[in-house]
Protein backbone atom coordinates (compact mmCIF):
# COMPACT_ATOMS: atom_id res chain seq x y z
CA UNK A 1 0.00 0.00 0.00
CA UNK A 2 1.31 3.45 -0.86
CA UNK A 3 1.73 6.20 1.66
CA UNK A 4 -0.29 9.41 1.36
CA UNK A 5 1.30 11.90 -1.03
CA UNK A 6 2.21 14.35 1.72
CA UNK A 7 4.23 11.71 3.55
CA UNK A 8 5.86 10.08 0.57
CA UNK A 9 6.82 13.38 -1.04
CA UNK A 10 7.89 14.74 2.34
CA UNK A 11 10.89 15.08 4.56
CA UNK A 12 14.41 13.91 3.87
CA UNK A 13 14.52 12.75 0.26
CA UNK A 14 17.45 14.27 -1.58
CA UNK A 15 15.36 15.00 -4.68
CA UNK A 16 12.47 16.59 -2.77
CA UNK A 17 13.47 20.08 -3.85
CA UNK A 18 13.45 19.13 -7.51
CA UNK A 19 10.09 17.34 -7.25
CA UNK A 20 8.61 20.33 -5.39
CA UNK A 21 9.92 22.65 -8.12
CA UNK A 22 8.37 20.45 -10.80
CA UNK A 23 5.03 20.37 -8.96
CA UNK A 24 5.13 24.17 -8.73
CA UNK A 25 5.90 24.31 -12.46
CA UNK A 26 2.82 22.16 -13.21
CA UNK A 27 0.65 24.49 -11.11
CA UNK A 28 2.25 27.56 -12.72
CA UNK A 29 1.51 26.06 -16.15
CA UNK A 30 -2.21 26.47 -15.42
CA UNK A 31 -3.18 22.96 -14.29
CA UNK A 32 -6.23 22.46 -12.06
CA UNK A 33 -5.29 20.38 -9.00
CA UNK A 34 -7.50 17.78 -7.30
CA UNK A 35 -6.52 16.59 -3.81
CA UNK A 36 -8.10 13.16 -3.42
CA UNK A 37 -8.66 11.48 -0.07
CA UNK A 38 -8.21 14.52 2.16
CA UNK A 39 -6.87 18.02 1.75
CA UNK A 40 -4.17 17.79 4.43
CA UNK A 41 -2.75 14.38 3.52
CA UNK A 42 -4.15 13.41 0.12
CA UNK A 43 -3.92 9.80 -0.99
CA UNK A 44 -3.58 10.99 -4.60
CA UNK A 45 -3.07 14.28 -6.39
CA UNK A 46 -4.48 14.71 -9.88
CA UNK A 47 -3.64 17.73 -12.03
CA UNK A 48 -5.36 18.51 -15.34
CA UNK A 49 -4.88 20.94 -18.19
CA UNK A 50 -7.70 21.14 -20.73
CA UNK A 51 -7.04 21.97 -24.35
CA UNK A 52 -9.82 22.43 -26.90
CA UNK A 53 -10.03 18.69 -27.72
CA UNK A 54 -7.49 17.10 -25.34
CA UNK A 55 -6.66 16.86 -21.66
CA UNK A 56 -3.15 16.60 -20.22
CA UNK A 57 -3.13 15.11 -16.73
CA UNK A 58 -0.96 13.72 -13.98
CA UNK A 59 -1.90 11.21 -11.27
CA UNK A 60 0.43 11.21 -8.25
CA UNK A 61 0.06 8.44 -5.70
CA UNK A 62 3.58 8.72 -4.28
CA UNK A 63 6.89 9.95 -5.69
CA UNK A 64 7.64 6.55 -7.25
CA UNK A 65 4.14 6.07 -8.64
CA UNK A 66 3.34 9.00 -10.92
CA UNK A 67 1.54 8.67 -14.23
CA UNK A 68 1.23 11.43 -16.82
CA UNK A 69 -1.00 11.25 -19.87
CA UNK A 70 -2.87 13.00 -22.65
CA UNK A 71 -6.33 11.90 -23.71
CA UNK A 72 -8.92 13.11 -26.16
CA UNK A 73 -11.63 15.01 -24.37
CA UNK A 74 -14.84 13.18 -25.21
CA UNK A 75 -18.31 13.13 -23.65
CA UNK A 76 -18.26 11.05 -20.48
CA UNK A 77 -14.46 11.17 -20.15
CA UNK A 78 -13.44 10.73 -16.49
CA UNK A 79 -10.06 12.00 -15.29
CA UNK A 80 -10.17 9.59 -12.32
CA UNK A 81 -10.88 6.52 -14.50
CA UNK A 82 -9.79 7.16 -18.09
CA UNK A 83 -10.21 4.25 -20.47
CA UNK A 84 -8.12 5.50 -23.42
CA UNK A 85 -5.13 7.81 -23.83
CA UNK A 86 -3.00 8.96 -26.74
CA UNK A 87 0.18 9.30 -24.69
CA UNK A 88 1.28 8.18 -21.23
CA UNK A 89 4.33 7.92 -19.01
CA UNK A 90 4.62 6.12 -15.66
CA UNK A 91 7.48 6.29 -13.20
CA UNK A 92 9.23 8.49 -10.64
CA UNK A 93 7.78 11.97 -10.08
CA UNK A 94 10.93 13.66 -11.43
CA UNK A 95 10.56 12.06 -14.87
CA UNK A 96 6.77 11.96 -15.14
CA UNK A 97 6.39 15.64 -14.25
CA UNK A 98 9.15 16.61 -16.68
CA UNK A 99 7.48 14.52 -19.37
CA UNK A 100 4.10 16.25 -19.00
CA UNK A 101 5.72 19.70 -18.88
CA UNK A 102 7.66 18.96 -22.09
CA UNK A 103 4.83 17.30 -24.00
CA UNK A 104 4.21 18.96 -27.37
CA UNK A 105 1.17 21.14 -28.01
CA UNK A 106 -1.66 18.85 -29.25
CA UNK A 107 -1.54 20.46 -32.70
CA UNK A 108 2.24 20.15 -33.07
CA UNK A 109 3.21 17.78 -35.92
CA UNK A 110 5.23 15.64 -33.49
CA UNK A 111 2.45 15.43 -30.88
CA UNK A 112 1.26 11.90 -30.08
CA UNK A 113 -2.01 10.87 -31.69
CA UNK A 114 -2.37 7.08 -31.52
CA UNK A 115 -5.01 5.97 -29.04
CA UNK A 116 -4.37 3.02 -26.71
CA UNK A 117 -5.84 1.68 -23.45
CA UNK A 118 -5.08 3.78 -20.37
CA UNK A 119 -2.53 2.20 -18.03
CA UNK A 120 -3.81 1.11 -14.60
CA UNK A 121 -1.52 3.68 -12.94
CA UNK A 122 -3.92 6.42 -14.12
CA UNK A 123 -6.85 5.00 -12.14
CA UNK A 124 -7.64 6.72 -8.85
CA UNK A 125 -9.17 4.25 -6.36
CA UNK A 126 -12.80 4.96 -5.59
CA UNK A 127 -12.15 5.27 -1.84
CA UNK A 128 -9.84 8.25 -2.53
CA UNK A 129 -12.72 10.05 -4.26
CA UNK A 130 -14.92 10.31 -1.16
CA UNK A 131 -13.16 13.58 -0.36
CA UNK A 132 -11.85 15.67 -3.26
CA UNK A 133 -10.72 19.30 -2.99
CA UNK A 134 -10.24 21.29 -6.19
CA UNK A 135 -7.72 24.08 -6.61
CA UNK A 136 -8.29 26.07 -9.79
CA UNK A 137 -5.36 27.89 -11.37
CA UNK A 138 -4.93 31.55 -10.53
CA UNK A 139 -6.36 33.93 -13.13
CA UNK A 140 -3.95 34.41 -15.98
CA UNK A 141 -2.26 31.03 -15.58
CA UNK A 142 -4.75 29.03 -17.63
CA UNK A 143 -3.36 30.31 -20.92
CA UNK A 144 0.27 30.00 -19.78
CA UNK A 145 0.77 26.41 -20.97
CA UNK A 146 -0.82 27.09 -24.34
CA UNK A 147 1.38 30.15 -24.82
CA UNK A 148 4.55 28.35 -23.65
CA UNK A 149 3.92 25.39 -25.98
CA UNK A 150 2.47 27.43 -28.85
CA UNK A 151 3.37 26.33 -32.30
CA UNK A 152 6.36 28.15 -33.75
Backbone torsions as a table, in degrees:
resi	resn	phi	psi	omega
1	UNK	NA	138.3	-179.4
2	UNK	-81.6	156.2	176.1
3	UNK	-83.4	157.4	175.0
4	UNK	-56.9	151.7	-175.9
5	UNK	-56.3	-41.9	-178.8
6	UNK	-57.5	-42.9	-177.9
7	UNK	-73.5	-45.5	-174.0
8	UNK	-74.5	-24.9	176.1
9	UNK	-96.0	9.2	-173.1
10	UNK	-92.4	-168.9	171.1
11	UNK	37.9	-119.6	-157.0
12	UNK	-92.8	10.2	-179.4
13	UNK	-65.6	136.3	-177.5
14	UNK	-63.4	-31.4	-177.0
15	UNK	-94.8	10.3	-178.8
16	UNK	-56.3	-43.3	-179.2
17	UNK	-59.3	-43.2	-179.9
18	UNK	-67.0	-42.9	178.4
19	UNK	-63.8	-43.1	176.5
20	UNK	-58.9	-43.5	178.8
21	UNK	-62.2	-40.5	179.0
22	UNK	-67.8	-39.1	175.7
23	UNK	-62.2	-42.5	177.0
24	UNK	-62.4	-38.4	179.0
25	UNK	-64.5	-38.6	176.8
26	UNK	-62.5	-46.6	179.2
27	UNK	-63.0	-43.7	-179.8
28	UNK	-66.6	-21.3	178.7
29	UNK	-78.7	-2.7	176.0
30	UNK	98.4	15.5	178.6
31	UNK	-73.8	144.0	169.2
32	UNK	-85.9	136.6	-175.4
33	UNK	-112.8	133.2	177.4
34	UNK	-115.2	121.0	176.4
35	UNK	-97.4	111.9	-172.4
36	UNK	-104.6	126.8	176.6
37	UNK	93.6	14.3	178.2
38	UNK	128.4	134.0	-175.8
39	UNK	-71.2	-36.6	-176.7
40	UNK	-77.5	-41.9	178.1
41	UNK	-134.9	75.9	-176.9
42	UNK	-64.0	146.1	174.9
43	UNK	-79.5	-27.0	178.0
44	UNK	-151.0	148.9	173.4
45	UNK	-121.0	129.2	177.3
46	UNK	-119.9	133.7	177.3
47	UNK	-125.6	135.6	-177.4
48	UNK	-129.6	145.9	171.3
49	UNK	-130.2	122.6	-175.2
50	UNK	-101.8	122.3	171.9
51	UNK	-92.7	-175.7	179.5
52	UNK	-61.7	-44.1	-177.6
53	UNK	-125.4	5.8	-176.2
54	UNK	-135.9	163.9	173.4
55	UNK	-134.4	126.8	171.0
56	UNK	-96.4	137.3	-178.4
57	UNK	-153.2	157.7	-178.9
58	UNK	-131.1	137.3	175.3
59	UNK	-120.7	116.9	-178.0
60	UNK	-112.1	118.0	176.7
61	UNK	-106.3	-36.2	165.4
62	UNK	-161.6	174.7	-171.1
63	UNK	-64.8	-18.3	178.1
64	UNK	-98.9	-2.9	-176.7
65	UNK	-130.9	75.6	-179.3
66	UNK	-123.6	130.9	177.6
67	UNK	-120.7	135.5	176.4
68	UNK	-120.9	147.7	-176.7
69	UNK	-158.8	165.1	168.6
70	UNK	-129.5	137.0	178.1
71	UNK	-133.3	159.0	170.9
72	UNK	-76.3	137.2	178.5
73	UNK	-85.6	111.3	-178.1
74	UNK	-126.0	160.1	177.1
75	UNK	-56.0	134.1	178.3
76	UNK	83.5	0.9	179.6
77	UNK	-64.1	136.9	-176.0
78	UNK	-124.4	115.3	-178.5
79	UNK	-62.4	-26.1	-178.5
80	UNK	-87.0	-12.3	179.8
81	UNK	-150.9	62.4	-179.6
82	UNK	-70.3	146.2	178.4
83	UNK	-103.4	-25.9	179.3
84	UNK	-135.3	149.2	174.3
85	UNK	-139.3	163.9	175.6
86	UNK	-110.0	-7.0	175.3
87	UNK	-160.8	143.7	174.5
88	UNK	-155.3	157.1	176.5
89	UNK	-145.2	138.5	-179.0
90	UNK	-135.4	130.4	178.1
91	UNK	168.5	-150.6	179.7
92	UNK	-66.8	147.8	-178.5
93	UNK	-52.8	-42.4	-177.5
94	UNK	-54.0	-46.7	-174.5
95	UNK	-82.5	-37.9	-179.6
96	UNK	-66.8	-42.3	179.1
97	UNK	-67.9	-38.7	175.3
98	UNK	-62.9	-40.9	-178.4
99	UNK	-61.9	-44.3	-179.2
100	UNK	-69.4	-37.0	178.9
101	UNK	-66.0	-31.9	-177.1
102	UNK	-95.4	0.0	-178.9
103	UNK	-63.0	135.5	-179.4
104	UNK	-60.5	153.2	170.0
105	UNK	-53.1	141.7	-177.7
106	UNK	-56.1	-26.2	-178.4
107	UNK	-94.2	-0.1	178.5
108	UNK	-67.0	142.1	-178.7
109	UNK	-60.2	-25.2	179.4
110	UNK	-95.6	5.9	179.5
111	UNK	-69.0	143.7	178.4
112	UNK	-64.5	150.0	-178.0
113	UNK	-146.8	-4.2	-178.0
114	UNK	-88.2	122.0	-178.0
115	UNK	-79.8	141.2	175.9
116	UNK	-148.9	166.0	-179.6
117	UNK	-61.6	142.5	178.9
118	UNK	-69.5	135.5	176.7
119	UNK	-67.4	151.6	-178.9
120	UNK	-58.9	-26.8	-179.0
121	UNK	-62.7	-18.0	179.4
122	UNK	-84.0	-11.0	-178.5
123	UNK	-80.4	131.7	175.9
124	UNK	-99.3	121.8	-178.9
125	UNK	-55.4	140.6	-176.6
126	UNK	-54.9	-36.8	-178.4
127	UNK	-65.6	-23.3	177.0
128	UNK	-75.0	-18.2	-174.7
129	UNK	-89.9	1.7	177.9
130	UNK	-67.5	-28.3	178.0
131	UNK	-134.4	110.1	-179.6
132	UNK	-129.7	123.9	174.6
133	UNK	-105.9	138.2	-177.6
134	UNK	-112.5	132.2	175.2
135	UNK	-119.2	107.2	179.4
136	UNK	-76.4	153.1	178.4
137	UNK	-67.1	151.3	176.8
138	UNK	-63.0	150.0	177.2
139	UNK	-53.2	139.1	180.0
140	UNK	94.0	-20.4	-178.9
141	UNK	-85.7	-22.0	-175.5
142	UNK	-58.3	-40.2	-178.3
143	UNK	-83.8	-6.1	-174.5
144	UNK	-60.6	-47.2	-179.5
145	UNK	-62.1	-45.2	-179.8
146	UNK	-61.3	-40.6	179.6
147	UNK	-69.9	-41.0	-178.6
148	UNK	-65.4	-37.8	-177.7
149	UNK	-97.8	9.2	-176.3
150	UNK	-52.7	153.5	-178.4
151	UNK	-72.2	134.6	179.1
152	UNK	-101.9	NA	NA
